[in-house]
């Protein structure tokens, strides 16, 4: 199939359509609005459900309702909208109803701005709502990867009965890149055995996150925790660049990883054996592969478009074995390759054992 | 012997958790009777609220889900949009629907979602122990309006069906009561109309039902029925405020 030029937000929307999304509910917010606008045109022409909700709160509860019927439902938003959706995310998690959500992150806190950011890392991986749960969080770095991850997201969501969140920053949503779109998938005909469809010829089903009895709620939580541990053990995904012989590792996710890759190349030209570790899953964090690389390292540099969020996961793995430095920009300021390279040079002098190639 | 009354098959044979004299038992029965009478039980989905009726799913022998506080109309919208041939209803209290869920019910009504809304108004937050609701009559003492609801401090009670009746998306809007046999019979008819509006695809149907809350009104179950007539009815007149022409007179 030919490669076509697609804008990130619209590519995500078309990928969801081709992945078999039957219902989209959303609310306009920059920088993800093109996704909603695309769905407004595309879903009705395929006889599928599109609805602009009155708020992000309503949108996620509409997704919850549609997903209770066992259909592939999704929403998309950006940081302040995700904050509003947290209520629904918690209910979805508590009742293990699967759905997909896109967060095209912008600067915060508060109204912040509409520039690219990665400052929802904690929100998405640690506290997507009240109670004990984690969504599966995927962080594409290119428009093609966004398409590919979206295409597989409903299998993950339904397979694990979990919430899947695709986390991109405003850059990814807004930029255009060549994309090879996957083929249109036929819609699922069979509904899962928990779906609400009206109790015709079977006992009634209930979808609830309510367990008034303490022991019952603990039991439900322990089941959820066991599932999360299983996901953590099997779903860690990452990509590396020049990792094999690296003494110094740059860790970055999403579009920042692409900038970091330029810096790693430049550092290599300057004689520093640098490599790039790019988590594709933010939760579960790819701890095992990072741990496996650790013994060969002399230092780690974490670069993020936030005040230092993922760096905590990296420090959990690396501990005090080698220095872990952090370079962050906030508010929509994008890190440049030369400053990452300068930080790498600092790291090398700090660790005092510059590797000469 | 001739059977003149039986428990509707769609109402589970269980003791409820409701307080003695609570209006929910009566309304549950009316809803179950109506769904059974219309023969739609095998294609009806209930969206339960947060509040005293949160356990409604235990009593209705139907597919059920439990919404977050106030979000039942949004959840029902999601269900109905992907299952247009099913019957979807929400069962909500006054704090759930008229306060925290005000935006969700307003916009579901504006969109004319063909869903049915069963709205039980007892003028207080029951589950949390009798706090002031948007529906609390002026002057009424509650645990969060201990000196009585005073409009300059706490605003005015909301008459929701009257408000929603002004919207073109609403096919049926009525208020009925559960304080007497005659009113219960009228309530049954109103609930049937609200479901019929959905079955005919006419738009949103809502019935507000005045229900007793003896526990939080701090009166006996018998006195609570008097309370409805003396305190609630002057604020909440009974009637049909919108009846789509296609529903007949």
HADDOCK unambig.tbl for C-alpha pairs under 7 A between the chains (distance, minus, plus):
assign (segid A and resid 49 and name CA) (segid B and resid 81 and name CA) 6.72 0.50 0.50
assign (segid A and resid 49 and name CA) (segid B and resid 82 and name CA) 6.79 0.50 0.50
assign (segid A and resid 54 and name CA) (segid B and resid 107 and name CA) 6.65 0.50 0.50
assign (segid A and resid 58 and name CA) (segid B and resid 71 and name CA) 6.89 0.50 0.50
assign (segid A and resid 58 and name CA) (segid B and resid 74 and name CA) 5.41 0.50 0.50
assign (segid A and resid 58 and name CA) (segid B and resid 104 and name CA) 6.58 0.50 0.50
assign (segid A and resid 61 and name CA) (segid B and resid 71 and name CA) 6.59 0.50 0.50
assign (segid A and resid 61 and name CA) (segid B and resid 74 and name CA) 5.58 0.50 0.50
assign (segid A and resid 61 and name CA) (segid B and resid 75 and name CA) 5.06 0.50 0.50
assign (segid A and resid 62 and name CA) (segid B and resid 74 and name CA) 5.00 0.50 0.50
assign (segid A and resid 62 and name CA) (segid B and resid 75 and name CA) 4.67 0.50 0.50
assign (segid A and resid 62 and name CA) (segid B and resid 77 and name CA) 6.02 0.50 0.50
assign (segid A and resid 62 and name CA) (segid B and resid 78 and name CA) 4.09 0.50 0.50
assign (segid A and resid 63 and name CA) (segid B and resid 78 and name CA) 6.00 0.50 0.50
assign (segid A and resid 64 and name CA) (segid B and resid 75 and name CA) 6.25 0.50 0.50
assign (segid A and resid 65 and name CA) (segid B and resid 75 and name CA) 4.17 0.50 0.50
assign (segid A and resid 65 and name CA) (segid B and resid 76 and name CA) 6.07 0.50 0.50
assign (segid A and resid 65 and name CA) (segid B and resid 78 and name CA) 4.48 0.50 0.50
assign (segid A and resid 65 and name CA) (segid B and resid 79 and name CA) 4.75 0.50 0.50
assign (segid A and resid 66 and name CA) (segid B and resid 78 and name CA) 4.35 0.50 0.50
assign (segid A and resid 66 and name CA) (segid B and resid 79 and name CA) 4.55 0.50 0.50
assign (segid A and resid 66 and name CA) (segid B and resid 82 and name CA) 6.08 0.50 0.50
assign (segid A and resid 69 and name CA) (segid B and resid 79 and name CA) 6.32 0.50 0.50
assign (segid A and resid 196 and name CA) (segid B and resid 63 and name CA) 5.85 0.50 0.50
assign (segid A and resid 197 and name CA) (segid B and resid 43 and name CA) 6.91 0.50 0.50
assign (segid A and resid 198 and name CA) (segid B and resid 42 and name CA) 5.24 0.50 0.50
assign (segid A and resid 198 and name CA) (segid B and resid 43 and name CA) 4.04 0.50 0.50
assign (segid A and resid 198 and name CA) (segid B and resid 44 and name CA) 5.16 0.50 0.50
assign (segid A and resid 198 and name CA) (segid B and resid 45 and name CA) 5.70 0.50 0.50
assign (segid A and resid 198 and name CA) (segid B and resid 62 and name CA) 6.95 0.50 0.50
assign (segid A and resid 198 and name CA) (segid B and resid 63 and name CA) 5.48 0.50 0.50
assign (segid A and resid 199 and name CA) (segid B and resid 42 and name CA) 4.78 0.50 0.50
assign (segid A and resid 199 and name CA) (segid B and resid 43 and name CA) 6.32 0.50 0.50
assign (segid A and resid 199 and name CA) (segid B and resid 62 and name CA) 6.07 0.50 0.50
assign (segid A and resid 199 and name CA) (segid B and resid 63 and name CA) 5.66 0.50 0.50
assign (segid A and resid 200 and name CA) (segid B and resid 42 and name CA) 4.37 0.50 0.50
assign (segid A and resid 200 and name CA) (segid B and resid 43 and name CA) 6.48 0.50 0.50
assign (segid A and resid 204 and name CA) (segid B and resid 61 and name CA) 6.24 0.50 0.50
assign (segid A and resid 204 and name CA) (segid B and resid 62 and name CA) 5.11 0.50 0.50
assign (segid A and resid 204 and name CA) (segid B and resid 63 and name CA) 4.69 0.50 0.50
assign (segid A and resid 205 and name CA) (segid B and resid 63 and name CA) 4.79 0.50 0.50
assign (segid A and resid 205 and name CA) (segid B and resid 64 and name CA) 6.38 0.50 0.50
assign (segid A and resid 206 and name CA) (segid B and resid 57 and name CA) 6.91 0.50 0.50
assign (segid A and resid 206 and name CA) (segid B and resid 63 and name CA) 5.83 0.50 0.50
assign (segid A and resid 206 and name CA) (segid B and resid 64 and name CA) 4.81 0.50 0.50
assign (segid A and resid 206 and name CA) (segid B and resid 65 and name CA) 5.50 0.50 0.50
assign (segid A and resid 207 and name CA) (segid B and resid 64 and name CA) 6.40 0.50 0.50
assign (segid A and resid 207 and name CA) (segid B and resid 65 and name CA) 4.54 0.50 0.50
assign (segid A and resid 207 and name CA) (segid B and resid 66 and name CA) 6.58 0.50 0.50
assign (segid A and resid 208 and name CA) (segid B and resid 65 and name CA) 5.63 0.50 0.50
assign (segid A and resid 208 and name CA) (segid B and resid 66 and name CA) 5.17 0.50 0.50
